[in-house]
């Protein structure tokens, strides 16, 4: 969905490096989310934010941090990447007042940690 | 533990055929159940949504059903097309906390 963009789309890095994944949206939604997707598993929630001043941990927040720089921007950081953080990462947005809080997903970032 | 399990894990069908994907869940209570389609290299996109009180919902060739008594949902695809090749994910929105529980998905491949 072009309304939710993620950069980079692909990234290969080494163990111990700091990595930042960025998400931008033009949908005007207050709520933003970061998920990771592993083969054979459902998407797992890492962090979510209901507005610029609100940050909440999800199911698997250890090893990750986030920053909500503006309503439209939500970044995910891996302070010291490790191989088991190799996964597909998705950003999503939602507006709870519309569409039963449907979440709109970005195209994903494929991260490989060597 | 709240879970959403999907079957089969993967499926190959010929173009033009119908197929049905299954979703069994233990999440309770929930406010709605949604099926997403995820094309390779893209994020999931919503196909259908049903509240706990609805039994069926259609979107073109896609028809979702929900049986709250047996805690099962299905997604039926009619007259499949090559473009239906994707992963189909069942997602439940829990009633409290606005939390989504995702199934692992069924990978569908439609062959010509």
gemmi code that builds the backbone of each chain (N, CA, C; Angstrom):
import gemmi

chains = {
    "A": [
        ("UNK", (0.854, -1.191, 0.000), (0.000, 0.000, 0.000), (0.884, 1.233, 0.000)),
        ("UNK", (0.791, 2.042, -1.036), (1.674, 3.187, -1.199), (1.482, 4.205, -0.099)),
        ("UNK", (0.377, 4.143, 0.630), (0.138, 5.095, 1.696), (1.026, 4.840, 2.901)),
        ("UNK", (1.580, 3.645, 3.002), (2.481, 3.285, 4.088), (3.777, 2.809, 3.443)),
        ("UNK", (4.845, 3.530, 3.665), (6.122, 3.202, 3.038), (7.148, 2.823, 4.095)),
        ("UNK", (8.042, 1.925, 3.703), (9.079, 1.471, 4.607), (10.430, 1.540, 3.898)),
        ("UNK", (11.435, 1.979, 4.640), (12.792, 1.991, 4.110), (13.757, 1.478, 5.167)),
        ("UNK", (14.774, 0.703, 4.764), (14.959, 0.169, 3.416), (14.026, -1.010, 3.154)),
        ("UNK", (13.970, -1.511, 1.950), (13.158, -2.695, 1.660), (13.923, -3.969, 1.971)),
        ("UNK", (15.214, -3.895, 1.810), (16.081, -5.033, 2.116), (17.323, -4.517, 2.813)),
        ("UNK", (17.815, -5.309, 3.800), (19.027, -4.894, 4.495), (19.742, -6.139, 4.998)),
        ("UNK", (21.036, -6.172, 4.709), (21.885, -7.229, 5.254), (22.886, -6.552, 6.173)),
        ("UNK", (23.024, -7.052, 7.384), (23.940, -6.451, 8.339), (24.648, -7.541, 9.138)),
        ("UNK", (25.573, -7.123, 9.968), (26.344, -8.081, 10.761), (25.929, -8.015, 12.224)),
        ("UNK", (26.166, -9.091, 12.911), (25.886, -9.166, 14.341), (26.560, -8.011, 15.076)),
        ("UNK", (25.798, -7.369, 15.958), (26.326, -6.286, 16.773), (26.106, -4.891, 16.200)),
        ("UNK", (25.710, -4.812, 14.956), (25.490, -3.502, 14.331), (24.160, -2.899, 14.785)),
        ("UNK", (24.091, -1.580, 14.765), (22.834, -0.880, 15.055), (22.109, -0.631, 13.736)),
        ("UNK", (20.837, -0.948, 13.735), (20.029, -0.834, 12.525), (18.761, -0.037, 12.825)),
        ("UNK", (18.376, 0.819, 11.890), (17.116, 1.537, 12.031), (16.257, 1.276, 10.803)),
        ("UNK", (15.029, 0.885, 11.044), (14.033, 0.717, 9.987), (13.028, 1.854, 10.111)),
        ("UNK", (12.687, 2.441, 8.977), (11.818, 3.614, 9.031), (10.479, 3.347, 8.363)),
        ("UNK", (9.469, 3.993, 8.889), (8.112, 3.859, 8.371), (7.481, 5.239, 8.294)),
        ("UNK", (6.877, 5.531, 7.153), (6.148, 6.786, 6.958), (4.763, 6.487, 6.403)),
        ("UNK", (3.785, 7.304, 6.799), (2.428, 7.095, 6.289), (1.769, 8.419, 5.947)),
        ("UNK", (0.940, 8.356, 4.914), (0.200, 9.537, 4.485), (-1.295, 9.367, 4.720)),
        ("UNK", (-1.666, 8.362, 5.508), (-3.085, 8.080, 5.740), (-3.671, 8.965, 6.843)),
        ("UNK", (-2.815, 9.664, 7.560), (-3.321, 10.514, 8.631), (-3.784, 9.753, 9.855)),
        ("UNK", (-3.363, 8.505, 9.989), (-3.766, 7.700, 11.139), (-2.907, 8.005, 12.355)),
        ("UNK", (-3.533, 7.954, 13.522), (-2.776, 8.179, 14.756), (-2.018, 6.927, 15.201)),
        ("UNK", (-2.598, 5.768, 14.927), (-2.020, 4.529, 15.459), (-1.034, 3.907, 14.471)),
        ("UNK", (0.122, 3.519, 14.987), (1.129, 2.858, 14.163), (1.709, 1.678, 14.916)),
        ("UNK", (2.162, 0.681, 14.152), (2.582, -0.595, 14.727), (3.831, -1.108, 14.005)),
        ("UNK", (4.633, -1.882, 14.734), (5.710, -2.642, 14.120), (5.521, -4.120, 14.438)),
        ("UNK", (5.605, -4.942, 13.367), (5.487, -6.392, 13.503), (6.709, -7.051, 12.877)),
        ("UNK", (6.967, -8.282, 13.312), (7.898, -9.108, 12.583), (7.187, -10.382, 12.143)),
        ("UNK", (7.615, -10.888, 10.993), (7.019, -12.100, 10.440), (8.128, -13.108, 10.166)),
        ("UNK", (7.974, -14.282, 10.769), (8.907, -15.384, 10.560), (8.183, -16.507, 9.837)),
        ("UNK", (8.914, -17.275, 9.031), (8.272, -18.382, 8.296), (7.533, -19.326, 9.242)),
        ("UNK", (6.292, -19.654, 8.893), (5.519, -20.600, 9.690), (4.901, -20.025, 10.942)),
        ("UNK", (5.109, -18.724, 11.174), (4.526, -18.087, 12.356), (3.647, -16.922, 11.935)),
        ("UNK", (2.690, -16.590, 12.789), (1.896, -15.401, 12.537), (2.683, -14.147, 12.853)),
        ("UNK", (2.218, -13.027, 12.357), (2.875, -11.761, 12.676), (2.869, -11.539, 14.176)),
        ("UNK", (3.983, -11.064, 14.699), (4.096, -10.789, 16.119), (4.331, -9.301, 16.334)),
        ("UNK", (3.639, -8.743, 17.285), (3.691, -7.311, 17.551), (4.923, -6.965, 18.370)),
        ("UNK", (5.713, -6.008, 17.880), (6.932, -5.603, 18.579), (6.650, -4.376, 19.460)),
        ("UNK", (6.155, -3.323, 18.836), (5.786, -2.088, 19.533), (4.594, -1.466, 18.821)),
        ("UNK", (3.860, -0.634, 19.560), (2.811, 0.124, 18.939), (2.678, 1.484, 19.604)),
        ("UNK", (2.085, 2.401, 18.844), (1.976, 3.787, 19.312), (0.601, 4.307, 18.926)),
        ("UNK", (-0.142, 4.832, 19.886), (-1.479, 5.348, 19.608), (-1.472, 6.836, 19.298)),
        ("UNK", (-0.403, 7.512, 19.645), (-0.192, 8.883, 19.175), (1.266, 9.232, 19.446)),
        ("UNK", (1.647, 10.447, 19.122), (3.063, 10.826, 19.159), (3.669, 10.643, 20.556)),
        ("UNK", (2.882, 10.823, 21.580), (3.428, 10.750, 22.938), (3.169, 9.405, 23.601)),
        ("UNK", (2.681, 8.460, 22.831), (2.300, 7.168, 23.401), (3.075, 6.044, 22.739)),
        ("UNK", (3.867, 5.294, 23.507), (4.642, 4.154, 23.012), (4.354, 2.974, 23.926)),
        ("UNK", (4.086, 1.815, 23.325), (3.760, 0.636, 24.120), (4.515, -0.587, 23.601)),
        ("UNK", (4.939, -1.432, 24.530), (5.594, -2.663, 24.136), (4.563, -3.687, 23.664)),
        ("UNK", (4.977, -4.458, 22.676), (4.151, -5.556, 22.221), (4.629, -6.862, 22.819)),
        ("UNK", (4.354, -7.950, 22.100), (4.688, -9.287, 22.619), (6.179, -9.553, 22.683)),
        ("UNK", (6.954, -8.980, 21.740), (8.354, -9.371, 21.582), (9.257, -8.146, 21.485)),
        ("UNK", (9.194, -7.255, 22.443), (9.920, -5.989, 22.364), (11.399, -6.087, 22.747)),
        ("UNK", (11.812, -7.145, 23.407), (13.213, -7.256, 23.842), (14.156, -7.183, 22.647)),
        ("UNK", (15.172, -6.321, 22.752), (16.154, -6.178, 21.678), (15.785, -5.116, 20.656)),
        ("UNK", (14.604, -4.500, 20.845), (14.117, -3.470, 19.929), (13.778, -2.202, 20.696)),
        ("UNK", (13.831, -1.071, 19.977), (13.318, 0.186, 20.515), (12.658, 0.937, 19.366)),
        ("UNK", (11.820, 1.903, 19.714), (11.111, 2.663, 18.684), (11.145, 4.145, 19.003)),
        ("UNK", (10.852, 4.922, 17.977), (10.743, 6.371, 18.118), (9.600, 6.845, 17.246)),
        ("UNK", (8.691, 7.631, 17.841), (7.586, 8.209, 17.051), (7.916, 9.692, 16.886)),
        ("UNK", (8.531, 9.996, 15.756), (9.053, 11.352, 15.534), (7.941, 12.346, 15.208)),
        ("UNK", (6.873, 11.842, 14.629), (5.743, 12.680, 14.216), (4.568, 11.739, 14.000)),
        ("UNK", (3.388, 12.311, 13.758), (2.241, 11.443, 13.516), (2.510, 10.507, 12.359)),
        ("UNK", (3.256, 10.973, 11.362), (3.445, 10.203, 10.145), (4.659, 9.281, 10.173)),
        ("UNK", (5.485, 9.343, 11.207), (6.744, 8.592, 11.183), (6.945, 7.776, 12.453)),
        ("UNK", (7.332, 6.514, 12.228), (7.525, 5.590, 13.350), (8.712, 4.715, 12.994)),
        ("UNK", (9.808, 4.816, 13.773), (11.030, 4.101, 13.442), (11.274, 2.968, 14.428)),
        ("UNK", (11.842, 1.901, 13.914), (12.202, 0.736, 14.737), (13.712, 0.590, 14.712)),
        ("UNK", (14.320, 0.443, 15.897), (15.773, 0.280, 15.976), (16.140, -1.041, 16.624)),
        ("UNK", (17.188, -1.619, 16.083), (17.824, -2.773, 16.701), (19.176, -2.267, 17.180)),
        ("UNK", (19.345, -2.125, 18.483), (20.558, -1.505, 19.017), (21.796, -2.327, 18.737)),
        ("UNK", (21.659, -3.641, 18.827), (22.784, -4.539, 18.576), (22.201, -5.803, 17.939)),
        ("UNK", (22.202, -5.806, 16.618), (21.488, -6.870, 15.902), (22.106, -8.243, 16.168)),
        ("UNK", (21.228, -9.246, 16.246), (21.656, -10.632, 16.406), (20.969, -11.481, 15.326)),
        ("UNK", (21.567, -12.621, 14.985), (21.028, -13.426, 13.873), (19.556, -13.819, 14.014)),
        ("UNK", (19.069, -14.045, 15.240), (17.661, -14.464, 15.337), (16.689, -13.312, 15.157)),
        ("UNK", (17.217, -12.124, 14.848), (16.354, -11.013, 14.450), (16.196, -10.949, 12.932)),
        ("UNK", (16.771, -11.909, 12.245), (16.546, -12.037, 10.809), (15.075, -12.373, 10.588)),
        ("UNK", (14.390, -11.498, 9.848), (12.944, -11.666, 9.663), (12.445, -10.623, 8.672)),
        ("UNK", (11.148, -10.702, 8.403), (10.464, -9.686, 7.604), (9.753, -8.757, 8.586)),
        ("UNK", (9.979, -7.466, 8.456), (9.401, -6.502, 9.385), (8.360, -5.653, 8.668)),
        ("UNK", (7.204, -5.522, 9.318), (6.120, -4.733, 8.750), (5.718, -3.609, 9.690)),
        ("UNK", (5.478, -2.467, 9.084), (4.857, -1.344, 9.767), (3.383, -1.326, 9.366)),
        ("UNK", (2.533, -0.901, 10.269), (1.106, -0.804, 9.959), (0.523, 0.421, 10.637)),
        ("UNK", (-0.607, 0.877, 10.104), (-1.321, 2.006, 10.701), (-2.793, 1.659, 10.829)),
        ("UNK", (-3.489, 2.350, 11.699), (-4.929, 2.144, 11.804), (-5.606, 3.382, 12.357)),
        ("UNK", (-6.895, 3.466, 12.057), (-7.754, 4.506, 12.590), (-8.892, 3.783, 13.301)),
        ("UNK", (-8.931, 3.793, 14.628), (-9.931, 2.993, 15.345), (-11.362, 3.435, 15.113)),
        ("UNK", (-11.542, 4.629, 14.559), (-12.901, 5.119, 14.341), (-13.475, 4.681, 12.999)),
        ("UNK", (-12.671, 3.992, 12.200), (-13.128, 3.601, 10.870), (-12.795, 2.149, 10.579)),
        ("UNK", (-13.720, 1.462, 9.931), (-13.427, 0.136, 9.387), (-13.035, -0.895, 10.424)),
        ("UNK", (-13.676, -0.856, 11.602), (-13.372, -1.836, 12.639), (-11.881, -1.895, 12.918)),
        ("UNK", (-11.252, -0.718, 12.883), (-9.834, -0.632, 13.211), (-8.976, -1.495, 12.287)),
        ("UNK", (-9.288, -1.498, 11.009), (-8.468, -2.219, 10.039), (-7.059, -1.672, 10.056)),
        ("UNK", (-6.082, -2.570, 10.002), (-4.694, -2.148, 9.942), (-4.217, -2.196, 8.497)),
        ("UNK", (-3.509, -1.141, 8.097), (-2.965, -1.027, 6.744), (-1.459, -1.218, 6.822)),
        ("UNK", (-0.961, -2.165, 6.066), (0.431, -2.555, 6.177), (1.300, -1.949, 5.089)),
        ("UNK", (2.559, -1.672, 5.456), (3.552, -1.286, 4.480), (4.048, -2.502, 3.730)),
        ("UNK", (4.981, -2.325, 2.788), (5.457, -3.424, 1.955), (6.452, -4.336, 2.641)),
        ("UNK", (6.939, -3.934, 3.792), (7.863, -4.794, 4.537), (9.323, -4.474, 4.287)),
        ("UNK", (10.142, -4.814, 5.275), (11.600, -4.732, 5.175), (12.159, -6.114, 5.489)),
        ("UNK", (12.914, -6.639, 4.548), (13.545, -7.949, 4.796), (14.922, -7.698, 5.401)),
        ("UNK", (15.102, -8.109, 6.643), (16.354, -7.898, 7.363), (17.071, -9.222, 7.562)),
        ("UNK", (18.344, -9.238, 7.185), (19.194, -10.408, 7.409), (20.364, -10.004, 8.282)),
        ("UNK", (20.532, -10.712, 9.398), (21.640, -10.447, 10.315), (22.598, -11.633, 10.242)),
        ("UNK", (23.814, -11.355, 9.796), (24.803, -12.438, 9.611), (25.643, -12.649, 10.860)),
    ],
    "B": [
        ("UNK", (-3.941, -20.013, 26.281), (-3.305, -19.062, 25.368), (-4.187, -18.847, 24.154)),
        ("UNK", (-4.374, -17.597, 23.765), (-5.172, -17.300, 22.589), (-4.413, -17.699, 21.351)),
        ("UNK", (-5.047, -18.528, 20.508), (-4.376, -18.996, 19.311), (-5.294, -18.974, 18.105)),
        ("UNK", (-4.655, -18.854, 16.957), (-5.346, -18.952, 15.677), (-4.554, -19.929, 14.829)),
        ("UNK", (-5.192, -21.014, 14.441), (-4.505, -22.026, 13.658), (-5.148, -22.168, 12.286)),
        ("UNK", (-4.308, -22.210, 11.262), (-4.825, -22.291, 9.898), (-4.393, -23.581, 9.229)),
        ("UNK", (-5.279, -24.061, 8.352), (-4.954, -25.258, 7.573), (-5.576, -25.145, 6.191)),
        ("UNK", (-4.959, -25.764, 5.181), (-3.642, -26.384, 5.263), (-2.540, -25.334, 5.316)),
        ("UNK", (-1.315, -25.767, 5.533), (-0.196, -24.820, 5.514), (0.031, -24.303, 4.112)),
        ("UNK", (-0.141, -25.177, 3.129), (0.025, -24.778, 1.732), (-0.897, -25.614, 0.860)),
        ("UNK", (-1.180, -25.082, -0.321), (-2.165, -25.692, -1.198), (-1.845, -25.304, -2.631)),
        ("UNK", (-1.915, -26.288, -3.521), (-1.730, -26.022, -4.945), (-3.002, -26.450, -5.666)),
        ("UNK", (-3.561, -25.561, -6.477), (-4.768, -25.893, -7.237), (-4.618, -25.416, -8.673)),
        ("UNK", (-5.443, -25.969, -9.544), (-5.433, -25.536, -10.933), (-6.319, -24.312, -11.113)),
        ("UNK", (-5.907, -23.468, -12.000), (-6.676, -22.265, -12.343), (-8.110, -22.648, -12.699)),
        ("UNK", (-9.045, -21.896, -12.145), (-10.463, -22.149, -12.404), (-11.147, -22.992, -11.337)),
        ("UNK", (-10.355, -23.697, -10.537), (-10.927, -24.521, -9.473), (-11.252, -23.689, -8.247)),
        ("UNK", (-12.099, -24.272, -7.392), (-12.442, -23.634, -6.123), (-11.577, -24.219, -5.009)),
        ("UNK", (-11.459, -23.487, -3.922), (-10.751, -24.033, -2.757), (-11.281, -23.383, -1.489)),
        ("UNK", (-11.045, -24.046, -0.373), (-11.486, -23.548, 0.929), (-10.340, -23.635, 1.914)),
        ("UNK", (-10.088, -22.522, 2.579), (-9.046, -22.440, 3.598), (-9.705, -22.375, 4.963)),
        ("UNK", (-9.070, -22.999, 5.945), (-9.679, -23.111, 7.270), (-8.921, -22.312, 8.327)),
        ("UNK", (-9.677, -21.845, 9.305), (-9.099, -21.116, 10.435), (-9.837, -21.564, 11.700)),
        ("UNK", (-9.127, -22.138, 12.634), (-9.689, -22.514, 13.936), (-9.072, -21.612, 14.997)),
        ("UNK", (-9.871, -21.152, 15.913), (-9.351, -20.206, 16.889), (-9.830, -20.540, 18.296)),
        ("UNK", (-9.063, -20.067, 19.257), (-9.465, -20.211, 20.662), (-9.651, -18.847, 21.311)),
        ("UNK", (-9.394, -17.789, 20.530), (-9.524, -16.434, 21.070), (-10.972, -16.169, 21.460)),
        ("UNK", (-11.176, -15.709, 22.666), (-12.526, -15.407, 23.126), (-12.461, -14.463, 24.310)),
        ("UNK", (-13.272, -13.436, 24.376), (-14.161, -12.999, 23.308), (-13.416, -12.188, 22.258)),
        ("UNK", (-14.020, -12.024, 21.106), (-13.382, -11.204, 20.090), (-14.410, -10.285, 19.460)),
        ("UNK", (-13.927, -9.210, 18.877), (-14.838, -8.245, 18.267), (-15.009, -8.495, 16.769)),
        ("UNK", (-13.966, -8.915, 16.082), (-14.114, -9.217, 14.654), (-13.021, -10.154, 14.186)),
        ("UNK", (-13.302, -10.816, 13.064), (-12.360, -11.729, 12.430), (-12.160, -11.264, 10.994)),
        ("UNK", (-10.924, -11.180, 10.621), (-10.602, -10.642, 9.291), (-9.722, -11.623, 8.549)),
        ("UNK", (-9.923, -11.729, 7.255), (-9.006, -12.466, 6.380), (-8.206, -11.450, 5.576)),
        ("UNK", (-6.879, -11.669, 5.573), (-5.972, -10.838, 4.805), (-5.346, -11.670, 3.686)),
        ("UNK", (-5.032, -10.997, 2.579), (-4.262, -11.600, 1.500), (-2.902, -10.928, 1.466)),
        ("UNK", (-1.854, -11.756, 1.435), (-0.508, -11.207, 1.394), (0.206, -11.733, 0.153)),
        ("UNK", (0.381, -10.864, -0.826), (1.150, -11.219, -2.018), (2.630, -11.246, -1.655)),
        ("UNK", (3.392, -12.038, -2.407), (4.827, -12.147, -2.162), (5.473, -10.773, -2.259)),
        ("UNK", (6.251, -10.427, -1.243), (6.955, -9.156, -1.266), (6.103, -7.959, -0.895)),
        ("UNK", (4.923, -8.214, -0.392), (4.018, -7.106, -0.015), (3.449, -7.330, 1.375)),
        ("UNK", (2.874, -6.263, 1.921), (2.208, -6.395, 3.201), (0.807, -6.961, 3.035)),
        ("UNK", (0.220, -7.490, 4.110), (-1.145, -8.027, 4.051), (-2.170, -6.951, 3.705)),
        ("UNK", (-3.199, -7.363, 2.974), (-4.292, -6.461, 2.601), (-5.608, -7.134, 2.994)),
        ("UNK", (-6.499, -6.387, 3.630), (-7.751, -6.953, 4.115), (-8.673, -7.379, 2.976)),
        ("UNK", (-9.231, -8.589, 3.103), (-10.190, -9.109, 2.132), (-11.620, -9.018, 2.649)),
        ("UNK", (-11.832, -9.544, 3.850), (-13.167, -9.563, 4.438), (-13.053, -9.338, 5.934)),
        ("UNK", (-14.148, -8.884, 6.518), (-14.215, -8.753, 7.966), (-15.596, -9.189, 8.426)),
        ("UNK", (-15.642, -9.917, 9.531), (-16.914, -10.316, 10.119), (-16.869, -10.046, 11.615)),
        ("UNK", (-17.969, -9.513, 12.128), (-18.082, -9.407, 13.575), (-18.487, -10.767, 14.120)),
        ("UNK", (-18.493, -10.908, 15.443), (-18.781, -12.210, 16.042), (-20.212, -12.654, 15.753)),
        ("UNK", (-21.083, -11.721, 15.378), (-22.491, -12.065, 15.154), (-22.809, -12.355, 13.687)),
        ("UNK", (-21.827, -12.220, 12.817), (-22.069, -12.466, 11.402), (-21.644, -13.876, 11.024)),
        ("UNK", (-22.312, -14.445, 10.015), (-22.028, -15.804, 9.585), (-21.262, -15.871, 8.271)),
        ("UNK", (-21.456, -14.887, 7.418), (-20.827, -14.927, 6.118), (-20.614, -13.524, 5.582)),
        ("UNK", (-19.569, -13.392, 4.770), (-19.281, -12.110, 4.141), (-18.553, -12.384, 2.836)),
        ("UNK", (-18.980, -11.723, 1.784), (-18.375, -11.955, 0.469), (-17.666, -10.717, -0.041)),
        ("UNK", (-16.654, -10.955, -0.840), (-15.922, -9.894, -1.521), (-15.522, -10.465, -2.872)),
        ("UNK", (-16.404, -10.274, -3.859), (-16.132, -10.833, -5.178), (-16.112, -12.344, -5.127)),
        ("UNK", (-14.997, -12.934, -5.552), (-14.892, -14.392, -5.571), (-14.486, -14.963, -4.211)),
        ("UNK", (-14.315, -14.127, -3.240), (-13.942, -14.563, -1.888), (-15.172, -14.536, -0.979)),
        ("UNK", (-15.416, -15.654, -0.294), (-16.507, -15.722, 0.678), (-15.977, -16.285, 1.975)),
        ("UNK", (-16.132, -15.530, 3.040), (-15.708, -15.976, 4.363), (-16.927, -16.385, 5.176)),
        ("UNK", (-16.763, -17.424, 5.971), (-17.838, -17.852, 6.873), (-17.299, -17.907, 8.288)),
        ("UNK", (-18.199, -17.798, 9.229), (-17.818, -17.835, 10.642), (-18.839, -18.650, 11.413)),
        ("UNK", (-18.369, -19.625, 12.171), (-19.208, -20.405, 13.079), (-18.673, -20.184, 14.494)),
        ("UNK", (-19.355, -19.306, 15.223), (-18.878, -18.953, 16.565), (-19.030, -20.112, 17.545)),
        ("UNK", (-19.943, -21.032, 17.268), (-20.134, -22.165, 18.174), (-18.941, -23.122, 18.118)),
        ("UNK", (-18.468, -23.403, 16.922), (-17.329, -24.312, 16.765), (-16.002, -23.568, 16.702)),
        ("UNK", (-16.062, -22.246, 16.709), (-14.871, -21.397, 16.646), (-14.058, -21.706, 15.386)),
        ("UNK", (-14.769, -21.669, 14.282), (-14.124, -21.925, 13.006), (-14.534, -20.871, 11.987)),
        ("UNK", (-13.585, -20.537, 11.131), (-13.876, -19.675, 9.995), (-13.268, -20.319, 8.765)),
        ("UNK", (-13.858, -20.028, 7.622), (-13.300, -20.525, 6.375), (-13.307, -19.417, 5.335)),
        ("UNK", (-12.403, -19.523, 4.405), (-12.358, -18.599, 3.268), (-12.456, -19.448, 2.008)),
        ("UNK", (-13.530, -19.222, 1.250), (-13.769, -19.976, 0.029), (-13.438, -19.096, -1.162)),
        ("UNK", (-12.615, -19.624, -2.050), (-12.247, -18.892, -3.261), (-12.856, -19.616, -4.448)),
        ("UNK", (-13.630, -18.898, -5.208), (-14.335, -19.468, -6.353), (-13.619, -19.130, -7.656)),
        ("UNK", (-13.585, -20.122, -8.575), (-13.006, -19.889, -9.906), (-11.645, -19.217, -9.793)),
        ("UNK", (-10.719, -19.907, -9.178), (-9.423, -19.314, -8.844), (-8.696, -18.789, -10.096)),
        ("UNK", (-7.903, -17.751, -9.853), (-7.091, -17.142, -10.899), (-5.631, -17.161, -10.471)),
        ("UNK", (-4.751, -17.021, -11.436), (-3.318, -17.043, -11.120), (-2.968, -15.971, -10.087)),
        ("UNK", (-3.667, -14.851, -10.152), (-3.406, -13.743, -9.230), (-3.856, -14.029, -7.798)),
        ("UNK", (-4.563, -15.138, -7.610), (-4.937, -15.531, -6.243), (-3.770, -16.169, -5.502)),
        ("UNK", (-2.703, -16.486, -6.202), (-1.522, -17.064, -5.557), (-0.978, -16.070, -4.531)),
        ("UNK", (-0.994, -16.484, -3.269), (-0.623, -15.579, -2.177), (-0.713, -16.356, -0.874)),
        ("UNK", (-0.388, -15.683, 0.205), (-0.631, -16.237, 1.536), (-1.903, -15.609, 2.080)),
        ("UNK", (-2.749, -16.405, 2.696), (-4.020, -15.925, 3.258), (-3.969, -16.078, 4.765)),
        ("UNK", (-4.177, -14.970, 5.445), (-3.976, -14.923, 6.882), (-5.282, -14.625, 7.586)),
        ("UNK", (-5.590, -15.428, 8.590), (-6.770, -15.227, 9.431), (-6.336, -14.420, 10.656)),
        ("UNK", (-7.049, -13.375, 10.961), (-6.665, -12.474, 12.047), (-7.871, -12.178, 12.926)),
        ("UNK", (-7.696, -12.320, 14.219), (-8.786, -12.023, 15.147), (-8.438, -10.800, 15.965)),
        ("UNK", (-9.396, -9.892, 16.034), (-9.256, -8.683, 16.849), (-9.901, -8.969, 18.199)),
        ("UNK", (-9.082, -9.080, 19.233), (-9.634, -9.375, 20.545), (-10.520, -8.228, 21.019)),
        ("UNK", (-11.507, -8.574, 21.804), (-12.479, -7.564, 22.224), (-11.844, -6.538, 23.159)),
        ("UNK", (-10.913, -6.986, 23.969), (-10.303, -6.082, 24.929), (-8.849, -5.822, 24.562)),
        ("UNK", (-8.441, -4.564, 24.688), (-7.044, -4.233, 24.441), (-6.691, -4.015, 22.999)),
        ("UNK", (-7.691, -4.159, 22.109), (-7.454, -3.890, 20.696), (-6.259, -4.660, 20.159)),
        ("UNK", (-6.097, -5.890, 20.589), (-4.955, -6.703, 20.191), (-5.370, -7.634, 19.051)),
        ("UNK", (-4.480, -7.761, 18.066), (-4.711, -8.679, 16.956), (-3.931, -9.965, 17.184)),
        ("UNK", (-4.581, -11.091, 16.877), (-3.921, -12.390, 16.935), (-3.909, -12.944, 15.519)),
        ("UNK", (-2.720, -13.216, 15.001), (-2.549, -13.632, 13.616), (-2.344, -15.136, 13.506)),
        ("UNK", (-2.983, -15.736, 12.515), (-2.631, -17.092, 12.145), (-1.349, -17.074, 11.320)),
        ("UNK", (-0.766, -18.251, 11.122), (0.489, -18.341, 10.363), (0.268, -18.240, 8.865)),
        ("UNK", (-0.986, -18.395, 8.440), (-1.292, -18.253, 7.022), (-1.312, -19.563, 6.264)),
        ("UNK", (-2.042, -19.570, 5.159), (-2.039, -20.675, 4.192), (-1.472, -20.123, 2.900)),
        ("UNK", (-0.451, -20.813, 2.376), (0.157, -20.379, 1.115), (-0.567, -21.084, -0.021)),
        ("UNK", (-1.209, -20.295, -0.857), (-1.956, -20.835, -1.992), (-1.203, -20.564, -3.282)),
        ("UNK", (-1.058, -21.618, -4.075), (-0.468, -21.453, -5.392), (-1.463, -21.944, -6.437)),
        ("UNK", (-1.787, -21.083, -7.381), (-2.711, -21.430, -8.456), (-1.894, -21.650, -9.732)),
        ("UNK", (-2.019, -22.854, -10.300), (-1.256, -23.217, -11.494), (-2.135, -23.163, -12.727)),
        ("UNK", (-1.517, -22.828, -13.868), (-2.259, -22.833, -15.134), (-2.214, -24.212, -15.758)),
    ],
}
model = gemmi.Model(1)
for chain_id, residues in chains.items():
    chain = gemmi.Chain(chain_id)
    for i, (resn, *xyz) in enumerate(residues, 1):
        res = gemmi.Residue()
        res.name, res.seqid = resn, gemmi.SeqId(i, " ")
        for name, pos in zip(("N", "CA", "C"), xyz):
            atom = gemmi.Atom()
            atom.name, atom.element = name, gemmi.Element(name[0])
            atom.pos, atom.b_iso = gemmi.Position(*pos), 0.0
            res.add_atom(atom)
        chain.add_residue(res)
    model.add_chain(chain)
structure = gemmi.Structure()
structure.add_model(model)
structure.setup_entities()
